């Protein structure tokens, strides 16, 4: 129910079955920051969950609206050996895992917008923010943060500066926030652990099926500039391939935002 905390014991058991530590708060600044501090202090894998965030962030420093006990705010701190050139693919691994978790929870079939948004019928349902810390040349500690709108009201959704929705608005059945969170954590941990960069092409092919902008005209926005082209999918390094009148361009996730062409 909205305003009711998760069943902490249930989620904690699921987390500890994977061998992760558990970090739960009613209020925090940011679960990503919690995980990075935890790793610095204990050098352990951990899952951090909070009922509210005072400084929740989306990509490129955007604020993430975080009312108490209405949504999911979670970060998974996980160690992974992966080439630096393949790190851009982890947001796709995470996004696909979340799509499967929501499908498993009988909530909804959702799509993805590269690099880190979950959408339902063009409205934002959730987002992913991944930060990393090198441990050696090939091994990294990743803070894989994700947020899902679960019980937000229409008035709260209207405060978000883009079309948005929540699981309660789109689900065919009653939403259990604890179940959705547990399924999401389980799927993400297993997917990140199993992913190998040698399987990058299969990942890209799967992502294309969920990518709501694949093959469509889009605007790529970088600062004050706007480039129009066709989304031709993702490279093996996780870059967007944009087919323009001048030829094919590659764009990195940290640099740009995407918008559908509606005119």
MOLINZI-V848632 format. One record per residue. PHI is phi as a letter, one per 30 degrees, with the letter a starting at -180 (999 if undefined). PSI is psi as a letter, one per 20 degrees, with the letter a starting at -180 (999 if undefined). Layout:
PHI_PSI, PHI_PSI
This chain:
999_q, e_p, i_i, c_p, e_q, d_r, d_n, d_g, d_g, d_g, d_g, d_g, d_g, d_g, d_g, d_h, d_h, d_i, i_j, c_q, d_r, b_p, b_o, b_p, b_q, d_h, b_q, a_r, d_g, a_p, d_h, d_g, d_h, e_g, d_g, d_h, d_h, d_g, d_h, d_h, d_g, c_i, h_l, b_q, d_q, a_q, c_p, c_p, b_q, b_q, d_h, a_q, b_p, d_i, b_k, d_q, b_q, c_a, d_q, h_k, i_j, d_q, d_q, c_o, d_p, b_m, d_q, d_p, h_k, c_h, b_a, c_p, b_o, b_q, b_p, c_o, c_o, b_q, c_p, b_p, d_o, a_p, d_q, e_h, d_i, c_i, d_h, d_i, d_i, d_h, d_h, d_g, e_g, d_g, d_g, d_h, d_g, d_h, e_g, d_h, d_g, d_h, d_g, d_h, d_j, h_k, c_f, a_q, c_o, c_r, c_r, b_q, c_o, e_p, c_i, a_j, c_q, c_p, b_q, b_o, h_l, i_j, c_q, d_p, c_h, a_r, a_r, b_p, b_o, c_p, b_q, b_q, b_p, d_p, c_h, a_a, d_h, b_i, c_p, b_q, c_p, c_p, c_o, c_n, c_q, b_q, b_q, b_p, d_p, c_f, c_j, d_q, d_r, d_h, d_g, d_g, d_h, d_i, d_i, d_p, d_k, a_q, e_p, b_q, b_r, b_r, e_h, d_h, d_h, c_i, d_q, d_i, b_r, d_p, d_p, c_o, d_h, d_g, d_g, d_g, d_g, d_g, d_h, d_g, d_g, d_g, d_g, d_g, e_g, d_g, d_g, d_g, d_h, d_h, d_p, b_p, d_i, d_i, c_k, d_h, d_g, d_h, d_g, d_h, d_g, d_g, e_h, e_h, d_h, c_i, d_o, d_i, c_j, d_p, i_j, c_q, d_p, b_r, c_p, c_p, c_p, b_o, i_c, c_i, c_q, b_p, c_p, c_q, a_a, c_p, d_o, c_k, j_a, c_q, d_r, d_i, c_j, i_j, c_q, d_p, c_o, c_o, d_o, c_r, d_h, c_i, k_a, d_p, c_q, c_p, b_p, c_q, d_h, d_i, c_i, b_r, b_q, c_q, b_p, d_q, d_o, c_i, c_999
